[in-house]
Amino acid sequence: MPHAPQIKIPATYLRGGTSKGVFFRLQDLPEAAQVPGPARDKLLLRVIGSPDPYGKQIDGMGAATSSTSKTVIIAKSTRPGHDVDYLFGQVSIDQPFVDWSGNCGNLSAAVGPFAVSNGFIEASRIPQNGTVTVKIWQANIGKTIIAHVPITDGAVQETGDFELDGVTFPAAEVQLEFMDPAEEGEDGGGAMFPTGNLIDDLEVPGVGTLRATMINAGIPTIFVEAEAIGYTGTELQDAINGDPKALAMFETIRAYGAKRMGLIRDLDEAKTRQHTPKVAFVAKPASYTASSGKAVGAADVDLLVRALSMGKLHHAMMGTAAVAIGTAAAVPGTLVNLAASGGEREAVRFGHPSGTLRVGAQAVLERGQWTVKKAIMSRSARVLMEGWVRVPGDAL
């Protein structure tokens, strides 16, 4: 019987923050995949190597973790005042779907450099040495991200001495501004806390009634207290990812929180919405040893946070969840703020499994509603490989 030959598609494999993903220019995709729909999803699943019942993604570019099962499509922006449109697809590892419901804050750091290197920015705007500002339209959530990309000798600078816990080697710093990161309600406000409360009592069958802060900022996130679910906030991946009962508990919390936030109508919908919302637990500062062996002292951080992504404890912290942490910390009275000793603050340094991270956010109370103008953090990015990715011709 005849066999379809492989097709090759121009692509770049990039690290952004503590994630990796396959980046495409929209115009380079096969015509059927240039528009949203089943053909695009089928192609991206095959590129990454999903669905894989073995959970390894051996026959694709993924590496079988939520941090590496990612795809990005970049296009010249149709949005006034923006340079590029950035669309992120979180590819399920073992199920046949791509989740388009949220952004990846870590890969956001690679969008600006990719845009500069791939001709999306006018040459006249790129200095010989200095920084170029790239204005990004995050198409999944309809928000603006501003990336400050370092330039050396007229090209993107990728190497440097900026260190990021969760990434082994230093690189060049890319500063990111997440503009107006909170969701907007129909009346222009109120949806940053979709229940209208800074803290809710969330009833979770089989778990109990948990105090929870549910916030739409960066990415929808459900924060609970570590102590209330039997943890200290110093846990590393193996303590949770090796415990099926714990993972089931967190997924139950996530599903009931998603329904309470109005993100889903039926609990079963959570199964095909793995990327959002995130669930995280917080605790007051304590000393621990990070996964790299680095000692983190209680005095080094304002609070501890552990977050789950795609059903597993993240090895560091998702960039969008860091935005949610910074935003929630800036609002007096949330669980995140209280874990950081309460009060007003414009920045917070939190401990995660790989070390620490600082994120800034400015919260303002306007007409009885909390708003955040922007959240700021630094990441790094680096091209790992570029050329073509190959997929069987029947992958569309």
N, C-alpha and C positions, 0 to 999 in steps of 0.2 A: 504494500500500500504506500502511496506517496506520503512524504513527510514534509511539513512546512519548514523551510530553513529559518535560521535565526535572523532577527532584524537587530540593527544596532542604532542606538539613540544617543545623541550627544548628552553627556551628563557630567556632573562634578560631585565627588564624594568629599564632604566637608565636616570638620568638627566645629561646632559652635557651642561655647560654654562646656557643659558636661554631657552634651549629646552629640550624635553623629547622624547625618542624613544624606540622602541622594537628592541633589538639586538639579532641576531642569529649567531651561528657558521654555516658556509656553510655546513659542513658535517651532521649537525643535521636536515637540511631541508628535506622534502620528496624528493625522487629522481627526480621527475619531476620538482621540483622547484630549484634544484641545478644548473640549467643552465638558462640563460636569456630567457625570452619568456612569452607567455600568461599564462602558468601554474603558474610561479613565481608571476606575477603581480596579478593574480586572488587570490592567497593565501594571499599575503600581503594586498590587499584591504579588504579581509574578516577579517584578523587579526585586522586591524585598525577600521573596521566598515564602510567601504565605498563601493559604493557611497550611501550617505544618503540624500535623498531629504529634510529631516527635518533639515539637517545641524547640527546635534548634535553628531553623532557617538556613540549613546547610546549602540549599540550592537557590541562594539569593544573596542580596547585599546586606540583609539584616543580620544582627548578632544576638537575636533571641532575648532582648531586654527592651523595656519601654523606652530607654534612652537611645536605642540604636535602630528601632523599627519605625523609621521616619522618612517622609518624603516632602519635598518643597517644590512649588512651581512659582517661578518669577516671571512677571510680564511688565512691559512698559505701562506705567500707571495711566488709567483713564480718569483718575481722581484729580481735580484741580489742585495745584500746589504740591503734588507728590511726585516722586521719581519712579517708584516701582510699586506694583501690587504683589503682595506676598501671600501665598496660599499654602497652608500647612495641612498635611495628611498624616494622621497617626495610624499606622497599619497594625491591625490586630495580628498577633503571632500565630494563634491556633484557630482563628475564626475567619470566614471569608468576607471581611468588611474593612473599609477605611473610615475612620472617625474624623469628620470635618468640623466637629463642634467647638474646637478651641484652638488657641495659639500654642506654639512652643517658644517660651521665652529664651531658652538657651540657643536654639537655632536662629533666633532673631539676631543674635550677634554676628552670624555669618551672612546675613542678607545684604547688609551694606557693602562688605568686601566683595561679595559675589556680583553685586550690581556694578561696582566700579570696574572690576576685572572683565566683565562681560559686555561692556559697551552701553550700559544703561544711563551712564552719567556723561554729560558733555565734557569733552576734553578741556575746554576752557575753564571749567570749574575745579579741575584737579590740580593742586599745586605741585611744584617739583618736590617740595618738602613741607610737611605740615599736616593739616587735617582737612578732610572733606566731609561735609554734612550731607547725609543721605536721608531723605524724608520718605518713609515707608508707610504704605497703606496696608494694614493687616486685614486681609479680606475675610478671614473666618469670623472675626468679631467686630469688624468695622471700626477699627481704632488706628490712631497714628503712632508710629514709633520713629524716633529720631536717632540715627546712629552716627557717631563721630568716628570716622575711619582714619587711622593713621596712614600717611603717605610718605614714602622715602624713595628718592630718585624717580619720582613720577609714577610709582606703582604701589599697590597695597603693601604695607609693612605687616608681615605675619609673625616674624620672630621678635623676641623682646624679653624683658625681665619681669613682666607682670605674672604673678602667681595666683592660681585659682584652685582652692581646695577641691579635690575630686578630679583634677587633671594633673597628670604626672609631670609634664614639662612646662616651663614658662613660655610665654608668647607675648605678642603685642596686645596692649589694652584697647578694647573697643568700649566706649562709653555709650550707654543706651538710656534714652528717656522714653518712658511709656506715658504718652499724653492722655489725660483724662481716662485713666485705666478702669474706672468703675462703670458698670452698665448704667444706662439711662432708662428711667421709667417712661411710661407713655406721657406723663405730665412733666417730663424733664428732670425728674428726681425721684429718690426714694428706693430705687432698685438696687443700690449698692448693698443694702441689707434687705433682701427680698421679703422677709417676714415683717419688716418694720422694727425689729428688735436687735439690740446689740448682742444679747444672749437669750437663747430660747431653751426650753425644756424639750428635748427631742426624745420621743418614745421609740425605742428600738426593741421589738420583740426578741426575747432570748438574751438580751443584753441588759436592758433596764432603761431608765430615764436618765439621759445624759444632758448636762449643760453643754450647749453648742453655740458657737458664733458662725453664722452662715453668711458668706460675703461674695459678691460678684465684683471682683477687682483683679485684673490680670487674667484670672481664670476662676470660675466658680469653685469655692473651697469651703469645706466643712471642718471647722476646728473644734476639737474636744480636748478635755484635760487628760493628760497621761495617767495620772493617779486613778481617775475614775474607771479606767479600763485595765488597770493592773500593771501599768508601766511606769518607768521613771523619766523617760525622755532621753536617756543615754544609750538606748538600744542601737545596735548595728544590724545590718541586713539579715544575717543568719538567725538572729533571735526571733524574727517575725516571718521571714520568707520560708523558713524551715518548719513552720508551725501551721498546718492546714486549718486548724480550728481558729487561729488568730486571723488568718487571711479571710476565712468565711465571715468572721465577726466584722472585720473592716468593710467587707463588701456589703454586708447587711446595713451597717451604719451609713454607707455611701448611698445605697438605694433609698433608704427612708429619708435621708437628708435631701437627696435629689428631688424626691416627691414634695417634701416640705418647702423646698425652694421654688417649686413650680417648673422645674426643668423637665420633668416627666409626669405623665398622668397616671401611668400604671407601673408598678414595681418591675415588671418584666422588661420594660423599656431600658432599664439600666444595663441589661446584658449586651445591648448593641450600642451603648453610649459609654464605652469604657474610659474614654479620655477625660470626660467631665461628668460630674464635678470631681475634684480631688478631695481626699480626706486626710487630715493631719492631726497630730496630737502635740500638745505644748506642755512645757513644764518650766519651773523656775530654774535658774542657773545651777549647774552641778559639774563637777570635774569628771572627765571620762577620757578614754583613749580612742582616737578616731581610727577608721579602718586602715589608714596608712601607717599607724603606729605613733602618730603625732599626739602629744598630750594637749588636751584642751582644758584649761582651768576654768573654774566657776567665775573667776574675775575677768575672763577673756570675752564673755558673752553677756548679753542682756536677758536671754532666755534660750531654751532648747526647743527645737521643732523637728519632728520626724513626719514625713509625708509619703503617701502611697501613690503610685502611678501605674495604671494598667494592671491593678491587682497585686502589685508587689511593692515592698518598701524601697524607695528610691535610694541609690547609693550616695547621693549628695542632696541636691534640692533642685526641683524644676524651676526654671526662670520665672514662669508665670506665677507659680506658687510663692516665689520670693516676693513678687509684686503684691500678692494678696497678704503676705505676712507683714510687709512694710506698711501697707495701707491700714490693715487692722491694728497694727501696733500704734499707728498715729491717731487712732480714735480712742479717747479715754473710755474705759468701761468694757471693751471687748475682752475675751479670754486671752487673746494674744497680748493685748496691752497690759492686762493684769499680771500675766506671767512675767512681763518685763518691768514689774514693780509699779505699773500704772502711771498716771500723769500725762502731760503733753510731751510729745517728742517728734522730731522730724527725721530721725534715722534710728535704725536698730541693727545690732550685730547678733546673729543667732547661731547656735551650734547645730550642726547636722552630722550625719554619719561620717562624712569625709573631712570635716573640719568646721570652719566658720565662714560666714558671708555677711557682708554689710549691705543694706538696702535703705534708701531714703525715700520718704513720701511726706507730702504736706497735706494735711487734712484741714478742711475749713467747714464750720457749721454755718450754713446759709439757709435762712427761712425755715429753720427746724430740721434741715436735712444735711447729712454729712456728704461732702464732696471732696474729691482729691484731684488736684490739677495735674500732677504728674508723679511718677515714681522713677527713681534713678538707681542704676547699678552698673557695674563694670563686668564685662566678660572678655573672652578672647576667642579668636577663630583662626582656623588654618585649613588650607586645601590639603587633603590627604591623597587624592587621586583625581585625575581628569582625563577625559577622552570619550569613550562610549560605553554604555551599559548594553548588554545583549540579552534578549529574551526570545523565546520560541515564537515563530510567526503566528501561531494560533493564540497568542496571549491577549489579543484584543477581542 
